[in-house]
Amino acid sequence: MRAMILAAGFGKRMQPLTLTTPKPLLRVNDKPLIEYHIEALVRAGVESIVINLGWLGEQISQQLGDGSRWGVELHYSFEPEPLETAGGIYQALSLLGDAPFIVVNGDVWTDFDYRVLKVDTLTGDDLAYLVLVANPEHNPDGDFLLQQGRIANPNSDSRQPGLTFAGISVISPRLFNGFDPTAKAALSPLLRAAADTGKLAGQHFTGEWLDIGTPERLELLNNTVSQTKTASD
């Protein structure tokens, strides 16, 4: 199975840390954040990973190389100008093949087991399978509704609380049928359209997950990981 790590963002909310270092290379317990994703994907049997690159992207490719130290093939999709999430994935489709693939936001921390995500995770006409988590403080209303494995968009009549998209998914290339190749677009509208047509499935993950969106959250994560490591030594 193949996977893509989204790593092309500017990381504006992480400034000043990201003025000289791309966000995926910010360190957690003295290891670049993106390397945790690579290791987890390799443990799940992923053999090829595409990483899109934008701001300071050459630092990422220089740091990671061809992936041989992890026993995986790393491929890079360079974006001379920001394409946003959907545009970035669309540009990389030729590197991802015709089968469904895993997509991971490069700026999340999680102990999610990627082995549960497989090519056949998508069934029937489903276009994507999303991992959802409890709503963090910065997204109290959530993104989607989940019921019996099916994902729907929130609506004013629903009394069911929403859940937050974890930035972890399996996506079919068919999600991009009709996509404008010149578009600089986010992934969310495509997912919402798939939900509206009943072609979105998913699960609620209750393990560790954190969106590393600010320096304060990165500091909190490092303190937590350091304490956990000390307790286990």
ChimeraX commands (.cxc) that place a marker at each C-alpha (Angstrom):
marker #1 position 0.00,0.00,0.00 radius 0.5
marker #1 position 1.10,3.56,-0.65 radius 0.5
marker #1 position 0.74,6.65,1.50 radius 0.5
marker #1 position 1.12,10.40,1.33 radius 0.5
marker #1 position 2.27,12.74,4.10 radius 0.5
marker #1 position 1.10,16.33,3.69 radius 0.5
marker #1 position 4.09,18.51,4.51 radius 0.5
marker #1 position 3.94,21.58,2.25 radius 0.5
marker #1 position 2.35,24.14,4.56 radius 0.5
marker #1 position 3.96,27.39,5.68 radius 0.5
marker #1 position 3.32,26.72,9.36 radius 0.5
marker #1 position 2.41,30.35,9.99 radius 0.5
marker #1 position 0.85,29.62,13.37 radius 0.5
marker #1 position 4.13,28.00,14.44 radius 0.5
marker #1 position 6.22,31.10,13.85 radius 0.5
marker #1 position 8.89,32.01,14.81 radius 0.5
marker #1 position 9.87,28.31,14.91 radius 0.5
marker #1 position 9.01,27.80,11.26 radius 0.5
marker #1 position 10.82,30.84,9.91 radius 0.5
marker #1 position 13.92,28.70,9.47 radius 0.5
marker #1 position 12.61,25.14,9.95 radius 0.5
marker #1 position 9.67,23.51,8.10 radius 0.5
marker #1 position 7.00,22.32,10.53 radius 0.5
marker #1 position 7.44,18.57,9.77 radius 0.5
marker #1 position 11.06,18.84,10.95 radius 0.5
marker #1 position 10.20,20.37,14.31 radius 0.5
marker #1 position 11.36,17.95,16.98 radius 0.5
marker #1 position 9.44,15.84,19.44 radius 0.5
marker #1 position 11.75,14.19,21.96 radius 0.5
marker #1 position 14.66,15.20,19.70 radius 0.5
marker #1 position 13.23,13.46,16.60 radius 0.5
marker #1 position 11.60,15.25,13.64 radius 0.5
marker #1 position 7.83,14.94,13.80 radius 0.5
marker #1 position 7.58,13.55,10.27 radius 0.5
marker #1 position 9.85,10.62,11.12 radius 0.5
marker #1 position 7.29,9.29,13.60 radius 0.5
marker #1 position 4.78,9.10,10.73 radius 0.5
marker #1 position 7.25,7.34,8.46 radius 0.5
marker #1 position 8.07,4.76,11.12 radius 0.5
marker #1 position 4.40,4.11,11.87 radius 0.5
marker #1 position 3.54,3.73,8.18 radius 0.5
marker #1 position 6.44,1.34,7.63 radius 0.5
marker #1 position 5.27,-0.77,10.59 radius 0.5
marker #1 position 1.90,-0.98,8.85 radius 0.5
marker #1 position 3.49,-2.40,5.72 radius 0.5
marker #1 position 3.52,0.73,3.56 radius 0.5
marker #1 position 6.25,0.38,0.95 radius 0.5
marker #1 position 6.07,3.76,-0.80 radius 0.5
marker #1 position 5.43,7.22,0.68 radius 0.5
marker #1 position 4.93,10.48,-1.20 radius 0.5
marker #1 position 5.71,13.73,0.65 radius 0.5
marker #1 position 4.63,17.04,-0.82 radius 0.5
marker #1 position 7.03,19.89,-0.26 radius 0.5
marker #1 position 6.61,23.65,-0.20 radius 0.5
marker #1 position 8.08,26.10,2.31 radius 0.5
marker #1 position 11.73,25.11,3.05 radius 0.5
marker #1 position 10.94,21.76,1.47 radius 0.5
marker #1 position 14.54,21.11,0.47 radius 0.5
marker #1 position 15.37,20.70,4.16 radius 0.5
marker #1 position 12.87,17.85,4.37 radius 0.5
marker #1 position 14.18,15.98,1.34 radius 0.5
marker #1 position 17.77,16.44,2.52 radius 0.5
marker #1 position 16.92,15.19,6.01 radius 0.5
marker #1 position 14.94,12.14,4.90 radius 0.5
marker #1 position 16.69,11.13,1.70 radius 0.5
marker #1 position 15.34,8.22,-0.33 radius 0.5
marker #1 position 13.86,6.40,2.66 radius 0.5
marker #1 position 16.32,3.51,2.58 radius 0.5
marker #1 position 17.14,3.81,6.29 radius 0.5
marker #1 position 13.52,2.87,7.04 radius 0.5
marker #1 position 13.24,0.32,4.24 radius 0.5
marker #1 position 10.69,2.40,2.36 radius 0.5
marker #1 position 10.69,4.35,-0.91 radius 0.5
marker #1 position 10.26,8.09,-0.39 radius 0.5
marker #1 position 9.09,10.24,-3.29 radius 0.5
marker #1 position 8.73,14.00,-3.26 radius 0.5
marker #1 position 6.14,16.19,-4.93 radius 0.5
marker #1 position 7.45,19.76,-5.10 radius 0.5
marker #1 position 4.98,22.65,-5.15 radius 0.5
marker #1 position 6.52,25.88,-6.48 radius 0.5
marker #1 position 3.44,27.64,-5.12 radius 0.5
marker #1 position 0.98,26.44,-2.45 radius 0.5
marker #1 position -1.67,24.10,-3.85 radius 0.5
marker #1 position -3.48,23.45,-0.54 radius 0.5
marker #1 position -4.40,19.94,0.51 radius 0.5
marker #1 position -6.58,18.77,-2.38 radius 0.5
marker #1 position -4.37,20.43,-4.98 radius 0.5
marker #1 position -1.26,18.89,-3.44 radius 0.5
marker #1 position -2.74,15.39,-3.44 radius 0.5
marker #1 position -4.03,15.78,-6.99 radius 0.5
marker #1 position -0.57,16.80,-8.24 radius 0.5
marker #1 position 0.92,13.68,-6.61 radius 0.5
marker #1 position -1.63,11.17,-7.98 radius 0.5
marker #1 position 0.80,9.91,-10.63 radius 0.5
marker #1 position 3.12,8.85,-7.79 radius 0.5
marker #1 position 0.34,7.24,-5.76 radius 0.5
marker #1 position -1.09,4.86,-8.34 radius 0.5
marker #1 position -4.63,3.75,-9.09 radius 0.5
marker #1 position -5.46,2.06,-5.77 radius 0.5
marker #1 position -6.68,3.77,-2.57 radius 0.5
marker #1 position -3.88,5.24,-0.46 radius 0.5
marker #1 position -3.36,6.54,3.07 radius 0.5
marker #1 position -3.10,10.29,3.62 radius 0.5
marker #1 position -1.66,11.75,6.83 radius 0.5
marker #1 position -1.32,15.37,7.89 radius 0.5
marker #1 position 2.34,15.90,8.73 radius 0.5
marker #1 position 1.55,18.14,11.68 radius 0.5
marker #1 position -0.35,15.72,13.92 radius 0.5
marker #1 position 0.95,13.51,16.71 radius 0.5
marker #1 position -0.77,10.19,17.29 radius 0.5
marker #1 position -0.34,6.57,18.34 radius 0.5
marker #1 position -2.91,5.46,15.76 radius 0.5
marker #1 position -2.14,2.01,14.32 radius 0.5
marker #1 position -2.08,2.42,10.55 radius 0.5
marker #1 position -2.33,-1.36,10.12 radius 0.5
marker #1 position -6.12,-1.03,10.33 radius 0.5
marker #1 position -6.08,1.01,7.10 radius 0.5
marker #1 position -5.85,-1.16,3.99 radius 0.5
marker #1 position -6.68,-0.90,0.30 radius 0.5
marker #1 position -9.93,-2.77,0.97 radius 0.5
marker #1 position -10.88,-0.38,3.81 radius 0.5
marker #1 position -12.98,1.36,1.16 radius 0.5
marker #1 position -16.04,-0.68,0.24 radius 0.5
marker #1 position -18.68,-0.28,-2.43 radius 0.5
marker #1 position -18.71,3.21,-3.93 radius 0.5
marker #1 position -16.97,4.88,-0.96 radius 0.5
marker #1 position -14.52,7.59,-1.95 radius 0.5
marker #1 position -12.77,8.01,1.40 radius 0.5
marker #1 position -12.48,6.60,4.93 radius 0.5
marker #1 position -11.75,9.10,7.68 radius 0.5
marker #1 position -10.34,8.72,11.17 radius 0.5
marker #1 position -12.21,11.01,13.57 radius 0.5
marker #1 position -11.26,12.05,17.11 radius 0.5
marker #1 position -12.86,13.83,20.05 radius 0.5
marker #1 position -13.06,17.57,19.52 radius 0.5
marker #1 position -10.06,19.55,20.77 radius 0.5
marker #1 position -10.47,22.96,22.37 radius 0.5
marker #1 position -9.69,24.77,19.12 radius 0.5
marker #1 position -12.47,22.89,17.23 radius 0.5
marker #1 position -15.28,22.41,19.76 radius 0.5
marker #1 position -18.07,21.74,17.24 radius 0.5
marker #1 position -16.22,19.09,15.26 radius 0.5
marker #1 position -16.26,18.48,11.51 radius 0.5
marker #1 position -18.46,15.47,10.79 radius 0.5
marker #1 position -21.14,13.20,12.24 radius 0.5
marker #1 position -20.45,9.47,12.61 radius 0.5
marker #1 position -23.12,6.81,12.91 radius 0.5
marker #1 position -22.56,3.08,12.46 radius 0.5
marker #1 position -19.42,3.64,10.45 radius 0.5
marker #1 position -20.95,6.18,8.06 radius 0.5
marker #1 position -19.97,9.84,7.98 radius 0.5
marker #1 position -22.35,12.72,7.35 radius 0.5
marker #1 position -22.11,16.47,7.41 radius 0.5
marker #1 position -23.49,18.26,10.46 radius 0.5
marker #1 position -26.86,19.92,10.19 radius 0.5
marker #1 position -28.96,22.15,12.39 radius 0.5
marker #1 position -31.49,19.37,13.07 radius 0.5
marker #1 position -28.99,16.87,14.41 radius 0.5
marker #1 position -28.63,16.44,18.15 radius 0.5
marker #1 position -25.64,14.16,17.72 radius 0.5
marker #1 position -22.32,15.83,18.58 radius 0.5
marker #1 position -19.76,16.11,15.82 radius 0.5
marker #1 position -16.25,14.69,15.78 radius 0.5
marker #1 position -13.03,16.20,14.43 radius 0.5
marker #1 position -11.24,14.89,11.34 radius 0.5
marker #1 position -7.86,13.64,12.57 radius 0.5
marker #1 position -6.04,14.30,9.31 radius 0.5
marker #1 position -5.72,10.53,8.76 radius 0.5
marker #1 position -7.61,8.86,5.94 radius 0.5
marker #1 position -7.74,6.36,3.12 radius 0.5
marker #1 position -8.62,8.06,-0.14 radius 0.5
marker #1 position -9.63,6.69,-3.52 radius 0.5
marker #1 position -8.21,8.50,-6.56 radius 0.5
marker #1 position -11.85,8.64,-7.73 radius 0.5
marker #1 position -12.43,11.39,-5.15 radius 0.5
marker #1 position -10.64,13.69,-7.60 radius 0.5
marker #1 position -12.71,12.84,-10.67 radius 0.5
marker #1 position -13.50,16.14,-12.34 radius 0.5
marker #1 position -11.03,18.07,-10.19 radius 0.5
marker #1 position -9.70,21.22,-11.84 radius 0.5
marker #1 position -5.95,20.58,-12.33 radius 0.5
marker #1 position -5.25,24.30,-11.98 radius 0.5
marker #1 position -7.14,24.61,-8.68 radius 0.5
marker #1 position -5.56,25.50,-5.38 radius 0.5
marker #1 position -8.14,23.91,-3.15 radius 0.5
marker #1 position -8.61,22.35,0.26 radius 0.5
marker #1 position -9.59,18.72,0.74 radius 0.5
marker #1 position -12.58,19.48,2.97 radius 0.5
marker #1 position -15.05,20.44,0.19 radius 0.5
marker #1 position -14.37,17.17,-1.63 radius 0.5
marker #1 position -14.95,15.19,1.57 radius 0.5
marker #1 position -18.15,17.07,2.33 radius 0.5
marker #1 position -19.43,16.41,-1.18 radius 0.5
marker #1 position -18.66,12.70,-0.72 radius 0.5
marker #1 position -20.54,12.73,2.59 radius 0.5
marker #1 position -23.56,14.35,0.92 radius 0.5
marker #1 position -23.72,11.48,-1.56 radius 0.5
marker #1 position -23.28,8.78,1.11 radius 0.5
marker #1 position -19.79,7.82,-0.04 radius 0.5
marker #1 position -17.84,8.57,3.14 radius 0.5
marker #1 position -17.07,6.06,5.89 radius 0.5
marker #1 position -14.91,6.19,8.99 radius 0.5
marker #1 position -14.18,5.38,12.60 radius 0.5
marker #1 position -13.79,7.11,15.96 radius 0.5
marker #1 position -10.23,6.81,17.30 radius 0.5
marker #1 position -9.89,7.30,21.06 radius 0.5
marker #1 position -6.12,7.01,21.46 radius 0.5
marker #1 position -3.46,9.72,21.56 radius 0.5
marker #1 position -3.87,12.52,19.04 radius 0.5
marker #1 position -2.77,16.14,18.98 radius 0.5
marker #1 position -2.79,18.78,16.27 radius 0.5
marker #1 position 0.62,20.46,16.54 radius 0.5
marker #1 position -0.66,23.84,15.40 radius 0.5
marker #1 position 1.07,26.24,17.78 radius 0.5
marker #1 position 4.40,26.48,19.63 radius 0.5
marker #1 position 2.49,26.02,22.88 radius 0.5
marker #1 position 1.06,22.66,21.74 radius 0.5
marker #1 position 4.51,21.52,20.62 radius 0.5
marker #1 position 5.95,22.44,24.01 radius 0.5
marker #1 position 3.11,20.60,25.76 radius 0.5
marker #1 position 3.72,17.51,23.64 radius 0.5
marker #1 position 7.47,17.54,24.31 radius 0.5
marker #1 position 6.87,17.85,28.05 radius 0.5
marker #1 position 4.37,14.98,27.95 radius 0.5
marker #1 position 6.62,12.71,25.89 radius 0.5
marker #1 position 9.63,13.53,28.08 radius 0.5
marker #1 position 7.69,12.67,31.24 radius 0.5
marker #1 position 6.42,9.43,29.72 radius 0.5
marker #1 position 9.93,8.43,28.65 radius 0.5
marker #1 position 11.35,9.22,32.10 radius 0.5
marker #1 position 8.66,7.14,33.79 radius 0.5
marker #1 position 9.40,4.14,31.54 radius 0.5
marker #1 position 13.19,4.25,31.98 radius 0.5
marker link #1:1,2 radius 0.2
marker link #1:2,3 radius 0.2
marker link #1:3,4 radius 0.2
marker link #1:4,5 radius 0.2
marker link #1:5,6 radius 0.2
marker link #1:6,7 radius 0.2
marker link #1:7,8 radius 0.2
marker link #1:8,9 radius 0.2
marker link #1:9,10 radius 0.2
marker link #1:10,11 radius 0.2
marker link #1:11,12 radius 0.2
marker link #1:12,13 radius 0.2
marker link #1:13,14 radius 0.2
marker link #1:14,15 radius 0.2
marker link #1:15,16 radius 0.2
marker link #1:16,17 radius 0.2
marker link #1:17,18 radius 0.2
marker link #1:18,19 radius 0.2
marker link #1:19,20 radius 0.2
marker link #1:20,21 radius 0.2
marker link #1:21,22 radius 0.2
marker link #1:22,23 radius 0.2
marker link #1:23,24 radius 0.2
marker link #1:24,25 radius 0.2
marker link #1:25,26 radius 0.2
marker link #1:26,27 radius 0.2
marker link #1:27,28 radius 0.2
marker link #1:28,29 radius 0.2
marker link #1:29,30 radius 0.2
marker link #1:30,31 radius 0.2
marker link #1:31,32 radius 0.2
marker link #1:32,33 radius 0.2
marker link #1:33,34 radius 0.2
marker link #1:34,35 radius 0.2
marker link #1:35,36 radius 0.2
marker link #1:36,37 radius 0.2
marker link #1:37,38 radius 0.2
marker link #1:38,39 radius 0.2
marker link #1:39,40 radius 0.2
marker link #1:40,41 radius 0.2
marker link #1:41,42 radius 0.2
marker link #1:42,43 radius 0.2
marker link #1:43,44 radius 0.2
marker link #1:44,45 radius 0.2
marker link #1:45,46 radius 0.2
marker link #1:46,47 radius 0.2
marker link #1:47,48 radius 0.2
marker link #1:48,49 radius 0.2
marker link #1:49,50 radius 0.2
marker link #1:50,51 radius 0.2
marker link #1:51,52 radius 0.2
marker link #1:52,53 radius 0.2
marker link #1:53,54 radius 0.2
marker link #1:54,55 radius 0.2
marker link #1:55,56 radius 0.2
marker link #1:56,57 radius 0.2
marker link #1:57,58 radius 0.2
marker link #1:58,59 radius 0.2
marker link #1:59,60 radius 0.2
marker link #1:60,61 radius 0.2
marker link #1:61,62 radius 0.2
marker link #1:62,63 radius 0.2
marker link #1:63,64 radius 0.2
marker link #1:64,65 radius 0.2
marker link #1:65,66 radius 0.2
marker link #1:66,67 radius 0.2
marker link #1:67,68 radius 0.2
marker link #1:68,69 radius 0.2
marker link #1:69,70 radius 0.2
marker link #1:70,71 radius 0.2
marker link #1:71,72 radius 0.2
marker link #1:72,73 radius 0.2
marker link #1:73,74 radius 0.2
marker link #1:74,75 radius 0.2
marker link #1:75,76 radius 0.2
marker link #1:76,77 radius 0.2
marker link #1:77,78 radius 0.2
marker link #1:78,79 radius 0.2
marker link #1:79,80 radius 0.2
marker link #1:80,81 radius 0.2
marker link #1:81,82 radius 0.2
marker link #1:82,83 radius 0.2
marker link #1:83,84 radius 0.2
marker link #1:84,85 radius 0.2
marker link #1:85,86 radius 0.2
marker link #1:86,87 radius 0.2
marker link #1:87,88 radius 0.2
marker link #1:88,89 radius 0.2
marker link #1:89,90 radius 0.2
marker link #1:90,91 radius 0.2
marker link #1:91,92 radius 0.2
marker link #1:92,93 radius 0.2
marker link #1:93,94 radius 0.2
marker link #1:94,95 radius 0.2
marker link #1:95,96 radius 0.2
marker link #1:96,97 radius 0.2
marker link #1:97,98 radius 0.2
marker link #1:98,99 radius 0.2
marker link #1:99,100 radius 0.2
marker link #1:100,101 radius 0.2
marker link #1:101,102 radius 0.2
marker link #1:102,103 radius 0.2
marker link #1:103,104 radius 0.2
marker link #1:104,105 radius 0.2
marker link #1:105,106 radius 0.2
marker link #1:106,107 radius 0.2
marker link #1:107,108 radius 0.2
marker link #1:108,109 radius 0.2
marker link #1:109,110 radius 0.2
marker link #1:110,111 radius 0.2
marker link #1:111,112 radius 0.2
marker link #1:112,113 radius 0.2
marker link #1:113,114 radius 0.2
marker link #1:114,115 radius 0.2
marker link #1:115,116 radius 0.2
marker link #1:116,117 radius 0.2
marker link #1:117,118 radius 0.2
marker link #1:118,119 radius 0.2
marker link #1:119,120 radius 0.2
marker link #1:120,121 radius 0.2
marker link #1:121,122 radius 0.2
marker link #1:122,123 radius 0.2
marker link #1:123,124 radius 0.2
marker link #1:124,125 radius 0.2
marker link #1:125,126 radius 0.2
marker link #1:126,127 radius 0.2
marker link #1:127,128 radius 0.2
marker link #1:128,129 radius 0.2
marker link #1:129,130 radius 0.2
marker link #1:130,131 radius 0.2
marker link #1:131,132 radius 0.2
marker link #1:132,133 radius 0.2
marker link #1:133,134 radius 0.2
marker link #1:134,135 radius 0.2
marker link #1:135,136 radius 0.2
marker link #1:136,137 radius 0.2
marker link #1:137,138 radius 0.2
marker link #1:138,139 radius 0.2
marker link #1:139,140 radius 0.2
marker link #1:140,141 radius 0.2
marker link #1:141,142 radius 0.2
marker link #1:142,143 radius 0.2
marker link #1:143,144 radius 0.2
marker link #1:144,145 radius 0.2
marker link #1:145,146 radius 0.2
marker link #1:146,147 radius 0.2
marker link #1:147,148 radius 0.2
marker link #1:148,149 radius 0.2
marker link #1:149,150 radius 0.2
marker link #1:150,151 radius 0.2
marker link #1:151,152 radius 0.2
marker link #1:152,153 radius 0.2
marker link #1:153,154 radius 0.2
marker link #1:154,155 radius 0.2
marker link #1:155,156 radius 0.2
marker link #1:156,157 radius 0.2
marker link #1:157,158 radius 0.2
marker link #1:158,159 radius 0.2
marker link #1:159,160 radius 0.2
marker link #1:160,161 radius 0.2
marker link #1:161,162 radius 0.2
marker link #1:162,163 radius 0.2
marker link #1:163,164 radius 0.2
marker link #1:164,165 radius 0.2
marker link #1:165,166 radius 0.2
marker link #1:166,167 radius 0.2
marker link #1:167,168 radius 0.2
marker link #1:168,169 radius 0.2
marker link #1:169,170 radius 0.2
marker link #1:170,171 radius 0.2
marker link #1:171,172 radius 0.2
marker link #1:172,173 radius 0.2
marker link #1:173,174 radius 0.2
marker link #1:174,175 radius 0.2
marker link #1:175,176 radius 0.2
marker link #1:176,177 radius 0.2
marker link #1:177,178 radius 0.2
marker link #1:178,179 radius 0.2
marker link #1:179,180 radius 0.2
marker link #1:180,181 radius 0.2
marker link #1:181,182 radius 0.2
marker link #1:182,183 radius 0.2
marker link #1:183,184 radius 0.2
marker link #1:184,185 radius 0.2
marker link #1:185,186 radius 0.2
marker link #1:186,187 radius 0.2
marker link #1:187,188 radius 0.2
marker link #1:188,189 radius 0.2
marker link #1:189,190 radius 0.2
marker link #1:190,191 radius 0.2
marker link #1:191,192 radius 0.2
marker link #1:192,193 radius 0.2
marker link #1:193,194 radius 0.2
marker link #1:194,195 radius 0.2
marker link #1:195,196 radius 0.2
marker link #1:196,197 radius 0.2
marker link #1:197,198 radius 0.2
marker link #1:198,199 radius 0.2
marker link #1:199,200 radius 0.2
marker link #1:200,201 radius 0.2
marker link #1:201,202 radius 0.2
marker link #1:202,203 radius 0.2
marker link #1:203,204 radius 0.2
marker link #1:204,205 radius 0.2
marker link #1:205,206 radius 0.2
marker link #1:206,207 radius 0.2
marker link #1:207,208 radius 0.2
marker link #1:208,209 radius 0.2
marker link #1:209,210 radius 0.2
marker link #1:210,211 radius 0.2
marker link #1:211,212 radius 0.2
marker link #1:212,213 radius 0.2
marker link #1:213,214 radius 0.2
marker link #1:214,215 radius 0.2
marker link #1:215,216 radius 0.2
marker link #1:216,217 radius 0.2
marker link #1:217,218 radius 0.2
marker link #1:218,219 radius 0.2
marker link #1:219,220 radius 0.2
marker link #1:220,221 radius 0.2
marker link #1:221,222 radius 0.2
marker link #1:222,223 radius 0.2
marker link #1:223,224 radius 0.2
marker link #1:224,225 radius 0.2
marker link #1:225,226 radius 0.2
marker link #1:226,227 radius 0.2
marker link #1:227,228 radius 0.2
marker link #1:228,229 radius 0.2
marker link #1:229,230 radius 0.2
marker link #1:230,231 radius 0.2
marker link #1:231,232 radius 0.2
marker link #1:232,233 radius 0.2
view
